[in-house]
Amino acid sequence: MSTLYLVATPIGNLGDLSPRAVETLRTADFIAAEDTRVSLRLLNHFDIRKPLVSYHEHNRAAAGPAIAERLLAGESCALVTDAGTPAISDPGEDLVRLCGQQDITVQAIPGCCAAVCALAVSGLPTGRFCFEGFLSANKKERRARLEELRGEERTMVFHEAPHRLRTTLADMAEALGDRPVALCRELTKLHEDTVRTTLAQAAAYYAANEPRGEYVLVVAGRERQSQTQLTLEEGVERVLRLRADGVRMKDAVRQVADDTGLSRNELYDAALRR
């Protein structure tokens, strides 16, 4: 049957590959892999022999249509990433979209997802959360995104590599303030570790200690504000006090708006008139 199967693979422990996933990999006509060398080791462990094609960030524009053409011809394909669930913070989402446009059946074969595993062990609220994946490596873009998330009340989940962990934690502490965070390292692997602390404490610790392994950061959302809201005039007074302390108008307005729920535009206009 012409179907694209999204097969979740282990994020560390090979014992986490489900029997259904193994059967799907064995019966698919071919397997599309992020890195064929990594996937070959997994397939060899389970004694699976199937043709492999490469599908990743740098070849998806050409590889996606080629895979879709084979699917339209009646073949079935199992899509895998190096670890975790395909199409989640992954170029597989483009292939899924392409298949949807051509009425090709897509089925998920569920399994490991690092973000969900980290959220579950974080000890932070799980009822409502947002997944942010990797922040930009560009300093300006990363800080701008964190500023946008400053008022986010849901628990936030991020991925981060060890060589960028220090700068990310420092930027988070500056933009979001000192709030709770769970640092989940090397999930399901031999040296798995979860540290529950605050952003400031985490930034200070890793300023003096070398980060090792892959991290998922689970950050507490902003505490819900009191239902008592200041008047616009009271908000303007706060803006002006911040301005007197040397804070830029734009930053003062943003801070007061985030703290009170007042409109940024109304605060800005009213403050300019004073």
Disulfide bonds with the S-S distance in Angstrom:
none
